[in-house]
Amino acid sequence: MPVRAKRKQKLFVILGLVSLAAIAVGLTLYALRSNINLFFSPVQIAGGDAPLERQIRAGGMVREGTVSRDQDSLEVVFTVTDYVEDVEVRYSGILPDLFREGQGVVVVGELQQGGWLRADQVLAKHDENYMPPEVAQALEEAGYSPEDYQAKAAEVGERLKAQGDGASQN
């Protein structure tokens, strides 16, 4: 077999392997594209940056006085805010024990045409000083410090606790 034919054969083998590798990488990236949950703050959602009917993560603080529970089902409607813009969230399921008004949350779901979020999952913070990193970053980008929100959350928590104590004494 001439040398030229061997080179040509090696070239075709290498091109074939490179092509297969490129196809494998392309298919992997295409499959992962649908599983990526990008984070958006209420300001970004209100500004139209978030894609409609595609799974995203949104976060902020649960606005005080906005939690509404359906008495006959597990449906819950509440508002997530970054104190600049608000996003209504509708969730059907059991909320985490740490979920309450004035606290930081991250919701995973799809943004609907009406500008509200149909949540599949609600994640609440796990202690008094914790704020999800995405929420803290979004609040900083909106011009607020996470410490301001932690102070606000503590204030709301104290107010709600006082209301609960007053209601239990009656």
C-alpha positions as CSV (number, residue, x, y, z in Angstrom):
1,M,0.0,0.0,0.0
2,P,1.5,3.3,-1.0
3,V,2.3,5.9,1.7
4,R,-0.1,8.4,0.1
5,A,-3.0,6.0,0.5
6,K,-2.1,5.4,4.2
7,R,-2.1,9.2,4.9
8,K,-5.4,9.6,3.2
9,Q,-6.9,6.7,5.3
10,K,-5.5,8.3,8.5
11,L,-7.0,11.6,7.5
12,F,-10.4,10.1,7.0
13,V,-10.3,8.3,10.3
14,I,-9.3,11.5,12.1
15,L,-12.0,13.5,10.4
16,G,-14.5,10.9,11.2
17,L,-13.6,10.9,14.9
18,V,-13.6,14.7,15.1
19,S,-17.1,14.7,13.4
20,L,-18.4,12.1,15.8
21,A,-17.0,14.1,18.8
22,A,-18.6,17.3,17.5
23,I,-22.0,15.6,17.1
24,A,-21.8,14.1,20.6
25,V,-20.9,17.5,22.1
26,G,-23.7,19.2,20.1
27,L,-26.3,16.7,21.2
28,T,-25.2,16.9,24.8
29,L,-25.5,20.7,24.9
30,Y,-28.9,20.5,23.2
31,A,-30.1,18.1,25.9
32,L,-28.7,20.2,28.7
33,R,-30.2,23.4,27.3
34,S,-33.7,22.4,28.5
35,N,-32.5,21.6,32.0
36,I,-30.8,24.9,32.7
37,N,-32.7,27.0,35.2
38,L,-31.6,30.6,34.8
39,F,-32.2,32.9,37.8
40,F,-34.3,36.1,37.4
41,S,-35.2,38.8,39.9
42,P,-38.6,40.5,39.8
43,V,-37.1,43.5,38.2
44,Q,-35.7,41.4,35.3
45,I,-39.0,39.6,35.0
46,A,-41.0,42.8,34.8
47,G,-38.5,44.2,32.3
48,G,-39.2,41.2,30.0
49,D,-35.8,39.6,30.3
50,A,-37.2,36.2,31.5
51,P,-38.4,33.7,28.8
52,L,-42.1,32.7,28.8
53,E,-43.2,29.2,29.4
54,R,-39.7,27.9,30.1
55,Q,-38.5,26.8,33.5
56,I,-36.7,29.5,35.4
57,R,-35.7,30.3,39.0
58,A,-37.0,33.6,40.5
59,G,-36.3,34.9,43.9
60,G,-36.8,37.7,46.3
61,M,-38.7,38.3,49.5
62,V,-42.3,37.2,50.1
63,R,-44.2,40.5,50.3
64,E,-46.1,40.9,53.5
65,G,-49.8,40.5,53.3
66,T,-49.8,38.7,50.0
67,V,-50.0,35.0,51.0
68,S,-53.4,33.7,50.0
69,R,-54.3,30.0,50.6
70,D,-57.3,28.2,49.1
71,Q,-59.2,26.5,51.9
72,D,-60.3,23.5,49.7
73,S,-57.0,22.7,48.1
74,L,-53.2,23.1,48.4
75,E,-53.3,26.2,46.1
76,V,-51.3,29.1,47.4
77,V,-50.8,32.5,45.8
78,F,-48.2,35.0,47.0
79,T,-46.0,37.8,45.7
80,V,-42.2,37.7,45.5
81,T,-40.7,41.2,45.5
82,D,-37.3,42.8,45.4
83,Y,-39.0,45.9,46.7
84,V,-38.7,47.5,43.2
85,E,-41.0,45.1,41.3
86,D,-43.4,42.3,42.2
87,V,-44.1,38.9,40.7
88,E,-47.2,36.9,41.5
89,V,-46.5,33.3,42.2
90,R,-49.1,30.5,42.1
91,Y,-48.1,27.2,43.7
92,S,-50.0,24.0,44.4
93,G,-48.4,21.8,47.0
94,I,-47.1,21.8,50.5
95,L,-44.9,24.8,51.3
96,P,-41.6,24.4,53.2
97,D,-41.9,24.8,57.0
98,L,-39.7,27.9,56.9
99,F,-41.9,29.7,54.3
100,R,-43.4,32.9,55.6
101,E,-44.0,36.5,54.7
102,G,-41.0,38.8,54.8
103,Q,-38.5,35.9,54.1
104,G,-36.3,35.2,51.2
105,V,-37.5,32.5,48.7
106,V,-36.5,31.0,45.4
107,V,-39.2,29.6,43.2
108,V,-38.7,27.2,40.3
109,G,-41.4,27.4,37.6
110,E,-42.6,28.8,34.3
111,L,-43.4,32.4,33.6
112,Q,-46.9,32.7,32.1
113,Q,-48.3,35.1,29.6
114,G,-50.1,37.2,32.3
115,G,-46.7,37.9,34.0
116,W,-47.3,35.5,36.8
117,L,-45.1,32.5,37.7
118,R,-46.6,28.9,37.9
119,A,-44.2,27.4,40.5
120,D,-43.3,23.7,40.6
121,Q,-41.0,24.2,43.6
122,V,-40.7,26.7,46.4
123,L,-37.4,26.9,48.4
124,A,-37.2,28.8,51.6
125,K,-34.1,30.0,53.5
126,H,-32.8,27.8,56.3
127,D,-32.0,30.2,59.1
128,E,-32.4,33.8,60.1
129,N,-29.2,35.1,58.4
130,Y,-29.3,33.1,55.2
131,M,-30.4,34.6,51.9
132,P,-30.0,32.6,48.7
133,P,-27.0,33.9,46.8
134,E,-29.0,34.7,43.7
135,V,-31.5,36.7,45.7
136,A,-28.7,38.7,47.4
137,Q,-27.1,39.4,44.1
138,A,-30.4,40.5,42.5
139,L,-31.1,42.8,45.4
140,E,-27.6,44.3,45.2
141,E,-28.1,44.9,41.5
142,A,-31.4,46.7,42.3
143,G,-29.5,49.0,44.6
144,Y,-30.2,47.4,48.0
145,S,-28.0,45.6,50.4
146,P,-29.0,42.1,51.7
147,E,-28.5,43.5,55.2
148,D,-31.4,45.9,54.5
149,Y,-33.6,43.0,53.6
150,Q,-32.6,40.9,56.5
151,A,-33.5,43.8,58.8
152,K,-36.8,44.2,57.0
153,A,-37.4,40.4,57.2
154,A,-36.7,40.5,61.0
155,E,-39.1,43.4,61.4
156,V,-41.8,41.6,59.5
157,G,-41.2,38.4,61.5
158,E,-41.5,40.3,64.8
159,R,-44.7,42.0,63.6
160,L,-46.2,38.6,62.5
161,K,-45.1,37.0,65.8
162,A,-46.7,39.8,67.8
163,Q,-49.9,39.4,65.7
164,G,-49.8,35.6,66.4
165,D,-49.3,36.2,70.1
166,G,-52.1,38.7,70.2
167,A,-54.4,36.3,68.4
168,S,-53.6,33.4,70.7
169,Q,-54.3,35.6,73.8
170,N,-57.8,36.5,72.6
